[in-house]
C-alpha cells in the first residue's frame, strides 16, 4: 500500500500540473497545446498567436535589448516593457541636473523622444526546425569537441544563408540539451528612443523589501519607440528616421480580470533547467546558491548604504544594484521552494522509475553525472568566490582593458594608426567606467571581498598577493595601497597618460599595483575555468543522453524545451493562492494598498506627492474600479527571467498586464513547477494608463493606443 501511495505522489509530482506547466514553442501550439488552451478558455487560434502567412501576435512581441521582453502597443511603434528592464537606459540618459530616473519623464512630442545609443529591439520573423540538417551524419561515436565543431560549422552555414547582413539576422539554437535544433530568423531595429517612465519611486515601489513577494503595488513600466527609415526598415540613428509602422500591435483591454480567467504570456524566457539530474540540482541547492547568497549579501549591504546616503552614487549604481539584489533574493526563494517540495529527493525517486522503465539504461548515465559533479564540486566552490566575489571588485577588471594595448606596444610592427585607435578606445572606455564608478564604494567592496575570499578559498586557488596578507589588518592596509596612488584608479591621470602615450611608457601599466592585482585574480579564475571546462563538456554529453532517454521512456509526460532566451508561450489562469496554512493571497491589488505602504522615510516606499494626491482624491479618470485602481494581479503562467516585460494576454489575445515578477514561494520554478504554488505577477493595465494619463499628463500617448473598455 505504501509503495502504491509513493508511486501516486511521484506521478502527481511530475505530471499533475504538466498541462499548464511549460514554456512552449509558438510554432507548435496548434500541434501540442491549442486544444487544451481552448478548453481553458482561449478564444483565438494558434495561428493568431504565431503565423508566417499573416500578421499575428508574434509580430507585436519583441526582445528588448539582450535580456527582456517588450510589446508594441500602437501603430507607430510605441513599445512598453518593465521599468526595471529600461532602468539602465534611463540611468544612462540621466544626470544629477536632469535626473530622469528619479523624476520620471514624458515626451510630449516625437521630437522630445530621446535616442538611446546601443539599444536594440528584435522581432522574430520565423522559427524553423533544422534538427535533421544539423544532426545528419553526427555520430554518437564522435567526441564532444568533434561533434561541437561539426554542429557549429553547419549552424554557421545555415545562419549565413538566411542573413542579409543588414536587416535580417539568423541564429541556430539547441534544445532538449542538444537533441533538437531550431533556426530563428529575426529583424533587429537599432534606432530606439526613450518615450516615458514614471519616477523610480513608482517604477520600483516596494524595492527590495517587496521584490519576489505578494502583494505588490509596483508601476513597473517604461515606454520606448522604434524608429526606422522611410521604407520601414531598420536603420542606424538619424534625425530623418520616422516612427516604425507596426505590422501588429496589441489592443489593451481594461474590462477587468476575474479569478480563473484564461491568460497567456508571450516572451523570451531566459533560462530554466527542468530536466537536471538530482545530483546536478543538489550541487546548485547545497553549494552554489548558498555561496552566491553569502557573497552578494556583503556587496549589497555596502552598495545600499552608500546609495542611500548619496544621490550621485545612487545614480551610478542603481541598475547594477537592482540586478544583483534581484538574483540574491531569487536564489534565497529558490532554495526555500526546493526544500519545501523536497525536489532533490523527488528527482531521485523519479530517476529510479525512469531507470526501471528504460531497462537499466538510465543508471550508468546518472552514475556518471554524479561522478563528474563530485569532481566539479570543489572547483565550482572556489570559482563562486571569484565570479561573484573577487571579480565583483570593479578595479579587478581594469587589467583586462589593457590587454590589446600591451600587445600592440610590445610589437615592432604596430602602426601609429592602429595604436592611436586603441588609445581612443581606451579613453572612451575609461570615461564610461568613471561615469558609473565610485572609488569610495569600490574600496569598501574590495576590503569585504578580500576578507571573504580569504576565509573560503582553498590555499591552492588563492591569488599570489595573499601570501603577504596574514590577517584582516594586512588586508586593510593592502586595500589602502591599491586605491591610493595607482594610475589605473585615477581617471584624470589615466587620460593624460593615454594622451601622451609612447610605447615605452607601457611599463607604467605593467608595474602598476592595480594592474598586477587584477592580473593575478583573472589568472586564477581562468585556471579554474580551464579545469572546469572539460567537466562541463562531459556533463553536457551525459545530460543530452539522459534527456533523450527521458523523452523516449516517459510517455505520460509532456516535454517542453528549457528556456534559452528564445520566443515562447506559457499559459494558465488568473489565480489566487494559499501559500501556507491560514494564509491567502488574493489575486489582485489596488491603489488602496499603495496608500497603506507609503513611507517616505524608507527608500523602498517613497512615493511622489502628486500621484499620492490623485489616489487619495480618487481622481482616477476612466481607470477606477470600485473606488480604486487595479494595480497588479496573479496568474499561474510559467515564467522566468527574460519574461520581464512580457505581455500577459487574455482569451482574445488582448493586453491585460505586463509581467514583472514571481512569488517567493514558487521561486523554484526554474527547476520544478507546481501549479498550486507558482504564480507570475503582472502589472494591471488600468494602473499603467492611469499613471500615464492622470499623473504623466501624456494624453498624446493614450490616443495612440487601442483601448477596450
C-alpha positions in Angstrom: 0.0 0.0 0.0 2.8 2.4 0.9 4.5 1.6 -2.4 1.3 2.5 -4.3 0.9 5.8 -2.4 4.5 6.7 -3.1 4.1 6.0 -6.8 0.9 8.1 -6.9 2.7 11.0 -5.2 5.6 10.7 -7.6 3.3 10.6 -10.6 1.4 13.7 -9.4 4.7 15.5 -8.7 5.9 15.2 -12.2 2.6 15.1 -14.1 -0.4 16.7 -12.4 0.4 20.3 -13.5 2.1 19.3 -16.6 -0.7 20.6 -18.8 -0.2 24.2 -17.7 3.4 24.0 -16.9 5.9 24.9 -19.6 7.3 27.4 -22.0 6.1 26.2 -25.4 7.3 26.8 -28.9 4.7 29.2 -30.5 5.1 27.5 -33.9 4.0 24.2 -32.4 1.0 25.4 -30.4 -1.5 24.0 -32.9 0.1 20.6 -32.7 0.7 20.4 -29.0 -1.4 22.9 -27.0 -4.2 24.5 -28.8 -6.9 22.0 -27.8 -6.1 22.4 -24.1 -5.7 26.2 -24.4 -9.2 26.3 -25.8 -10.5 24.1 -23.0 -9.1 26.6 -20.5 -10.9 29.4 -22.2 -8.8 30.7 -25.1 -11.0 32.3 -27.9 -8.4 32.8 -30.6 -6.5 30.2 -32.7 -2.9 29.1 -32.5 -2.4 30.8 -35.9 -3.5 34.1 -34.4 -0.6 33.7 -31.9 2.1 32.6 -34.5 1.9 32.7 -38.2 4.3 33.3 -41.1 1.5 33.7 -43.6 -0.3 36.7 -41.9 0.3 39.1 -39.2 0.0 37.5 -35.7 0.7 38.3 -32.1 4.3 37.3 -32.6 4.7 40.4 -34.7 3.9 42.6 -31.6 6.3 40.8 -29.2 10.0 41.8 -29.2 13.2 41.1 -27.4 14.1 44.3 -25.6 17.9 44.8 -25.5 19.5 41.5 -24.7 17.5 40.2 -21.8 13.9 41.4 -21.5 10.7 41.3 -23.5 8.6 44.2 -24.8 5.5 44.6 -26.8 4.2 47.0 -29.4 1.0 48.9 -28.3 0.4 51.3 -31.1 0.6 51.5 -34.9 3.5 53.9 -34.5 6.0 51.5 -32.9 5.3 52.5 -29.3 6.8 49.9 -27.0 6.2 49.0 -23.4 8.4 47.0 -21.1 9.2 46.9 -17.4 10.8 49.9 -15.7 13.5 47.5 -14.4 14.2 46.5 -18.0 14.6 50.1 -19.1 16.4 51.3 -15.9 19.9 51.1 -17.3 18.9 53.1 -20.4 17.1 55.7 -18.3 20.1 55.9 -16.0 22.5 56.4 -18.9 20.4 59.4 -20.1 20.2 60.9 -16.6 22.4 63.3 -14.7 22.2 65.0 -11.3 21.0 68.1 -13.1 18.4 66.3 -15.2 17.6 63.2 -13.2 15.1 61.3 -15.5 15.5 58.2 -13.3 14.5 60.0 -10.1 11.9 62.4 -11.5 10.4 60.4 -14.4 10.0 61.7 -17.9 7.2 62.0 -20.5 8.0 63.1 -24.1 5.2 65.5 -25.1 6.1 65.2 -28.8 8.0 62.9 -31.2 10.9 65.4 -31.3 11.2 65.2 -27.5 11.8 61.4 -27.6 15.4 60.7 -26.6 17.7 58.4 -28.7 19.2 55.5 -26.7 22.6 54.6 -28.1 23.3 50.9 -28.3 19.7 49.8 -27.6 18.1 47.3 -30.0 14.7 45.7 -30.4 14.4 42.3 -32.1 11.3 40.8 -33.9 11.2 37.1 -34.6 10.0 36.6 -38.2 10.1 32.8 -38.4 11.2 29.7 -36.5 12.3 26.6 -38.5 13.2 23.1 -37.3 16.7 22.3 -38.6 17.4 19.2 -36.5 17.6 16.8 -39.4 20.2 19.1 -41.1 22.3 19.8 -38.1 22.4 16.2 -36.8 22.8 14.5 -40.2 25.9 12.3 -40.0 26.7 13.4 -36.5 27.5 10.1 -34.9 27.4 9.4 -31.2 30.9 7.9 -31.7 32.3 11.4 -32.1 33.9 13.0 -29.1 32.2 16.2 -27.9 34.8 18.5 -29.4 34.4 16.9 -32.9 30.6 16.9 -32.5 30.5 20.6 -31.5 32.7 21.7 -34.3 30.5 19.9 -36.9 27.4 21.4 -35.4 28.9 24.9 -35.3 30.0 24.6 -38.9 26.5 23.6 -40.0 24.9 26.2 -37.9 27.2 28.9 -39.3 26.3 27.8 -42.8 22.6 27.9 -42.2 22.8 31.3 -40.5 24.8 32.8 -43.2 22.4 31.6 -45.9 19.4 33.3 -44.1 21.1 36.5 -43.0 21.2 39.5 -45.4 24.0 41.2 -43.4 21.9 44.3 -42.6 18.2 43.9 -41.7 17.7 40.2 -41.3 19.7 38.2 -38.8 19.5 34.4 -38.2 20.8 32.1 -35.4 20.5 28.4 -34.6 19.8 27.3 -31.0 19.9 23.9 -29.4 17.0 22.4 -27.4 16.4 19.4 -25.2 20.1 19.5 -24.2 21.3 19.2 -27.8 18.8 16.7 -29.1 17.0 19.2 -31.4 17.9 22.4 -33.2 15.9 25.4 -34.5 16.7 28.3 -36.7 15.4 31.8 -35.7 15.1 34.4 -38.4 14.9 37.9 -36.9 14.8 41.6 -37.7 16.8 43.9 -35.4 15.9 47.6 -35.1 18.7 49.9 -33.9 17.2 53.4 -33.5 15.2 53.1 -30.3 14.1 56.2 -28.4 13.0 56.8 -24.8 9.4 58.0 -24.6 8.5 57.9 -20.9 8.6 56.4 -17.5 7.3 57.2 -14.0 9.7 58.2 -11.3 11.8 55.4 -10.0 9.8 55.6 -6.7 6.8 54.4 -8.8 8.7 52.0 -11.1 10.3 50.2 -8.2 7.8 50.9 -5.5 8.4 48.4 -2.7 12.0 48.0 -3.7 13.9 45.0 -2.4 11.5 44.7 0.5 8.7 43.6 -1.8 10.8 42.0 -4.5 9.6 38.5 -5.3 6.7 38.9 -2.8 2.9 39.4 -2.8 1.0 41.7 -2.5 2.7 44.1 -5.0 2.0 47.7 -5.9 4.7 48.5 -8.4 4.3 50.6 -11.5 6.9 48.6 -13.3 6.8 50.0 -16.8 8.7 52.2 -19.2 8.0 53.3 -22.8 10.2 53.4 -25.9 9.6 53.9 -29.6 11.1 52.1 -32.6 12.3 54.3 -35.4 13.2 53.2 -38.9 14.0 54.6 -42.3 11.4 55.8 -44.9 10.9 52.2 -46.1 10.0 51.0 -42.6 13.3 49.1 -42.4 15.9 49.1 -39.5 18.4 51.9 -39.7 21.1 53.5 -37.6 20.1 56.6 -35.7 19.2 59.5 -38.0 17.2 62.7 -37.3 15.4 61.8 -40.6 14.2 58.4 -39.3 10.5 58.0 -38.6 8.4 56.0 -36.2 8.0 52.4 -37.2 4.7 51.4 -38.7 3.7 48.3 -36.8 2.8 45.1 -38.6 0.8 44.2 -35.5 0.2 45.9 -32.2 -1.6 44.8 -29.1 -5.0 46.1 -28.1 -5.3 47.0 -24.4 -8.3 45.5 -22.5 -9.4 47.2 -19.2 -12.7 45.4 -18.8 -11.1 43.8 -15.7 -9.6 40.4 -14.8 -11.5 37.8 -12.8 -10.4 34.7 -10.9 -9.9 31.8 -13.3 -9.8 34.0 -16.5 -7.6 32.4 -19.1 -4.2 34.1 -19.6 -1.1 33.5 -21.6 2.4 35.1 -21.5 4.4 35.6 -24.7 8.1 36.4 -24.4 11.7 35.5 -24.2 12.3 33.5 -21.0 15.9 33.3 -20.2 16.9 30.0 -18.6 15.3 27.0 -16.9 16.7 23.6 -16.0 13.6 21.3 -15.6 15.4 18.1 -16.6 18.6 18.3 -14.5 19.5 15.2 -12.6 19.2 15.0 -8.8 23.0 15.3 -8.3 23.3 18.4 -10.6 20.4 20.1 -8.8 21.8 19.2 -5.4 25.1 20.9 -6.3 23.1 24.1 -7.0 20.9 23.7 -3.9 23.5 22.8 -1.4 26.6 24.7 -2.6 26.2 27.2 -5.5 23.2 29.1 -4.3 24.3 29.4 -0.6 27.7 30.7 -1.8 26.3 33.3 -4.1 23.8 34.4 -1.5 26.5 34.9 1.1 28.8 36.9 -1.3 26.0 39.1 -2.8 24.7 39.9 0.7 28.0 41.5 1.5 28.2 43.5 -1.7 24.5 44.6 -1.5 24.9 45.9 2.1 27.8 48.1 1.1 26.1 49.4 -2.1 22.8 50.0 -0.2 24.5 52.1 2.5 26.4 54.3 0.0 23.5 54.7 -2.4 21.1 55.8 0.3 23.5 58.4 1.5 24.5 59.9 -1.8 22.3 60.7 -4.9 25.3 60.6 -7.2 26.3 57.1 -6.1 22.7 56.1 -6.3 22.5 57.1 -9.9 25.8 55.3 -10.7 24.8 52.0 -9.1 21.0 51.8 -9.4 20.8 49.4 -12.4 23.6 47.1 -11.1 22.1 47.1 -7.6 18.7 46.1 -9.0 20.2 43.2 -10.9 22.4 42.0 -8.0 19.6 42.2 -5.5 17.1 40.6 -7.8 19.2 37.4 -8.1 20.2 37.4 -4.4 16.6 37.3 -3.3 15.7 34.9 -6.2 18.2 32.3 -5.0 17.0 32.5 -1.4 13.4 31.9 -2.5 14.6 29.2 -4.9 16.3 27.2 -2.2 13.2 27.7 0.1 11.0 26.2 -2.6 13.4 23.3 -3.4 13.5 22.5 0.3 9.7 22.8 0.8 9.0 20.4 -2.1 12.0 18.1 -1.3 12.8 18.3 -5.0 16.2 16.6 -4.9 14.7 13.5 -3.2 11.7 13.5 -5.6 14.1 13.6 -8.5 16.0 10.6 -7.2 12.7 8.6 -7.0 11.8 9.7 -10.5 15.2 8.6 -11.7 14.7 5.2 -10.2 11.3 5.0 -12.1 13.0 6.0 -15.4 15.8 3.6 -14.9 13.4 0.7 -14.3 11.3 1.7 -17.4 14.4 2.0 -19.5 15.6 -1.5 -18.5 18.6 0.0 -16.7 19.8 2.3 -19.5 19.5 5.4 -17.4 21.5 4.3 -14.3 25.0 4.3 -15.9 24.4 7.8 -17.2 23.1 9.1 -13.8 26.1 7.5 -12.1 28.5 9.2 -14.4 26.7 12.5 -14.0 27.1 12.2 -10.2 30.8 11.3 -10.6 31.5 14.3 -12.7 29.6 16.5 -10.3 31.8 15.2 -7.4 34.9 16.3 -9.4 33.3 19.6 -10.3 32.2 20.4 -6.8 35.5 21.8 -5.3 36.3 23.7 -8.4 32.9 25.2 -8.6 33.1 26.2 -4.9 36.3 28.2 -5.4 35.0 29.6 -8.7 32.0 31.1 -6.9 34.3 33.3 -4.8 35.9 34.6 -7.9 32.9 35.2 -10.2 30.7 36.8 -7.6 33.4 37.9 -5.1 36.9 39.0 -6.2 35.8 39.8 -9.8 33.0 41.9 -8.2 35.7 44.3 -7.2 35.5 46.8 -10.0 39.2 47.6 -10.2 39.9 43.9 -10.6 38.6 44.1 -14.2 40.7 47.1 -15.2 43.8 45.0 -16.1 41.8 43.3 -18.9 41.1 46.6 -20.6 44.9 46.9 -21.3 45.5 43.5 -22.9 45.4 44.8 -26.5 47.4 48.0 -25.8 50.1 45.9 -24.1 50.3 43.6 -27.2 50.4 46.5 -29.6 53.1 48.2 -27.5 55.3 45.2 -27.4 55.1 44.6 -31.2 57.6 46.3 -33.6 55.1 46.2 -36.4 52.3 48.2 -34.8 51.3 51.2 -36.9 50.7 54.6 -35.4 47.1 54.5 -36.8 46.3 51.2 -35.1 47.9 52.3 -31.8 46.0 55.6 -31.8 42.7 53.8 -32.5 43.3 51.6 -29.4 44.2 54.6 -27.3 41.0 56.4 -28.3 39.0 53.2 -27.5 40.6 53.1 -24.0 39.8 56.7 -23.4 36.2 56.2 -24.2 36.2 53.0 -22.1 37.6 54.9 -19.1 35.1 57.7 -19.5 32.3 55.2 -19.4 33.9 53.4 -16.4 34.3 56.6 -14.5 30.7 57.7 -15.1 29.4 54.7 -13.2 32.1 54.3 -10.7 32.6 55.3 -7.0 36.2 54.8 -5.8 35.0 55.1 -2.2 32.4 52.4 -2.7 34.7 50.0 -4.6 37.3 50.4 -1.8 34.7 49.0 0.7 33.7 46.2 -1.7 37.4 45.3 -2.2 38.1 45.0 1.5 35.0 42.9 2.1 35.6 40.6 -0.8 39.3 40.1 0.0 38.4 39.1 3.6 35.5 36.8 2.4 37.7 35.1 -0.2 40.5 34.6 2.3 38.1 32.7 4.6 36.7 30.4 1.8 39.2 29.9 -1.0 41.4 26.8 -0.9 45.0 27.6 -0.5 45.9 26.4 -4.0 43.5 28.9 -5.5 44.4 32.0 -3.6 46.0 34.7 -5.8 49.7 35.3 -5.0 49.1 38.6 -3.2 47.5 36.6 -0.3 51.0 35.2 0.6 51.8 38.6 2.3 48.4 39.0 3.9 48.3 37.3 7.3 45.3 38.8 8.9 42.5 41.4 8.4 44.8 44.3 9.3 47.2 43.3 6.5 44.2 43.0 4.1 43.0 46.5 5.0 46.5 48.0 4.6 46.8 46.2 1.2 43.4 47.6 0.1 44.5 51.2 1.0 47.7 50.8 -1.0 45.8 49.5 -4.0 43.4 52.5 -4.1 46.0 55.2 -3.2 48.5 56.1 -5.9 47.5 53.8 -8.7 47.4 55.1 -12.3 44.5 52.8 -13.1 42.2 54.2 -10.5 42.9 57.8 -11.3 40.8 58.7 -14.4 42.3 62.2 -14.8 45.9 60.9 -14.7 45.0 58.0 -17.0 43.6 60.4 -19.6 46.8 62.4 -19.5 48.8 59.2 -19.7 46.9 57.9 -22.7 47.0 61.3 -24.5 50.8 61.4 -24.2 51.3 57.7 -24.7 54.5 56.2 -26.1 55.2 52.5 -26.5 58.0 52.6 -23.9 55.5 54.0 -21.3 53.6 50.7 -21.2 55.9 49.7 -18.4 54.0 52.1 -16.1 50.8 49.9 -16.6 52.7 46.6 -16.4 54.1 47.6 -13.0 51.0 49.2 -11.6 49.8 47.5 -8.4 46.1 47.5 -9.6 47.1 46.0 -12.9 49.0 43.3 -11.1 46.2 42.8 -8.6 43.6 42.3 -11.4 46.0 40.1 -13.4 46.5 37.7 -10.5 42.8 37.4 -9.9 41.8 36.9 -13.5 44.7 34.4 -13.9 43.5 32.1 -11.1 39.9 32.5 -12.3 41.0 31.5 -15.8 42.8 28.4 -14.4 39.6 27.3 -12.6 37.6 27.8 -15.8 40.1 25.7 -17.7 39.8 22.9 -15.2 36.0 23.0 -15.2 35.6 23.2 -18.9 36.2 19.5 -19.8 33.9 18.5 -16.9 31.1 20.8 -18.1 31.5 19.4 -21.6 31.2 15.9 -20.3 28.2 16.9 -18.3 26.6 18.3 -21.4 27.1 15.0 -23.2 25.6 13.0 -20.4 22.7 15.4 -20.0 21.9 15.1 -23.7 21.8 11.3 -23.4 19.7 11.4 -20.2 17.1 13.8 -21.7 16.9 11.5 -24.8 16.1 8.6 -22.5 13.6 10.6 -20.6 11.7 11.6 -23.7 11.7 8.1 -25.1 10.6 6.4 -21.9 8.2 8.8 -20.1 5.2 8.7 -22.4 2.9 10.3 -19.8 5.0 13.4 -19.5 4.5 16.4 -21.8 8.1 17.7 -22.5 8.7 21.3 -23.3 12.2 22.7 -24.1 14.0 24.5 -21.3 14.1 28.3 -21.7 17.1 29.7 -23.5 16.0 33.3 -24.4 14.0 32.2 -27.4 10.4 33.1 -28.1 7.9 31.0 -26.0 4.3 30.9 -24.9 3.2 30.0 -21.3 -0.5 29.7 -20.4 -2.6 29.4 -17.3 -5.3 31.3 -15.4 -5.7 34.3 -13.1 -5.3 32.6 -9.7 -5.3 33.5 -6.0 -3.2 31.1 -3.9 -2.9 29.7 -0.4 0.9 29.6 0.3 0.6 28.2 3.8 -1.8 27.3 6.5 -4.1 30.2 7.2 -2.5 32.5 4.6 -4.4 33.6 1.5 -3.1 35.7 -1.4 -6.0 37.4 -3.2 -5.5 37.5 -7.0 -5.4 41.3 -7.3 -4.2 44.5 -5.6 -5.3 48.1 -5.9 -4.1 51.6 -5.2 -5.6 51.3 -1.7 -2.5 49.2 -0.9 -0.2 51.9 -2.1 -1.6 54.3 0.5 -1.1 51.7 3.1 2.6 51.2 2.2 3.8 54.8 1.5 6.6 55.7 3.9 8.8 58.5 2.7 11.4 57.8 5.4 12.0 54.4 3.8 13.7 54.5 0.3 11.7 51.4 -0.8 8.4 53.1 -0.1 8.9 56.7 -1.2 6.2 57.9 -3.5 5.6 61.0 -5.5 3.3 63.5 -3.7 1.4 64.3 -6.9 0.4 60.7 -7.6 -0.4 60.1 -4.0 -2.8 63.1 -4.1 -4.6 61.7 -7.2 -5.1 58.4 -5.4 -6.3 60.0 -2.2 -8.7 62.3 -4.1 -9.9 59.3 -6.1 -9.1 61.3 -9.3 -8.8 58.1 -11.4 -10.2 59.3 -14.7 -11.5 56.4 -16.7 -9.4 53.8 -14.9 -11.1 53.4 -11.5 -13.0 50.3 -10.5 -15.0 50.0 -7.2 -13.4 53.1 -5.7 -9.7 52.3 -6.6 -7.4 51.5 -9.5 -6.3 47.8 -10.1 -2.5 47.7 -9.8 -1.4 44.1 -10.1 -2.7 40.5 -10.4 -1.5 36.9 -10.0 -1.7 34.2 -12.6 -0.4 30.6 -13.0 1.7 31.2 -16.1 5.2 29.6 -16.1 7.7 32.4 -16.3 11.4 33.2 -15.5 14.0 35.9 -16.0 13.7 37.2 -19.6 9.9 37.2 -19.2 10.2 40.6 -17.5 8.2 43.0 -19.7 6.3 40.2 -21.4 2.6 40.8 -22.3 0.0 39.0 -20.2 -2.8 38.4 -22.6 -6.4 37.4 -22.2 -8.5 34.8 -24.0 -8.9 37.2 -27.0 -5.1 37.9 -27.2 -5.6 41.4 -25.8 -3.1 43.0 -23.3 -4.3 42.9 -19.7 -1.0 43.2 -17.9 2.8 43.4 -18.0 4.7 40.5 -16.4 7.3 41.7 -13.9 7.9 39.1 -11.2 7.1 35.8 -9.5 6.0 35.0 -5.9 8.6 34.0 -3.4 7.0 30.6 -2.5 7.1 29.4 -6.1 10.6 30.7 -7.0 11.9 27.2 -7.6 10.0 27.0 -10.9 13.2 27.2 -13.0 13.7 23.6 -11.8 10.3 22.4 -10.7 6.9 23.9 -11.4 3.9 23.4 -9.1 0.6 25.0 -10.4 -0.7 25.4 -6.9 2.3 27.4 -5.7 3.9 29.1 -8.7 2.5 32.5 -9.7 3.6 35.2 -12.1 2.9 38.8 -11.1 1.6 41.3 -13.6 1.1 45.0 -13.5 -2.6 45.7 -14.4 -3.1 47.9 -17.5 -5.5 50.1 -15.5 -2.6 51.3 -13.4 -0.4 51.9 -16.4 -3.0 54.0 -18.2 -3.9 55.9 -15.0 -0.3 56.9 -14.4 0.4 57.9 -18.0 -2.7 60.0 -18.4 -3.5 61.4 -15.0 0.0 61.7 -13.5 2.2 62.0 -16.6 -0.4 64.1 -18.5 0.8 62.3 -21.6 -2.6 62.0 -23.3 -0.9 62.0 -26.7 0.4 58.5 -25.9 -3.0 57.3 -24.8 -4.5 58.5 -28.0 -2.2 56.2 -30.0 -3.4 53.1 -28.2 -6.5 51.0 -28.9 -8.2 50.5 -25.6 -11.1 48.1 -25.0 -13.1 49.4 -22.1 
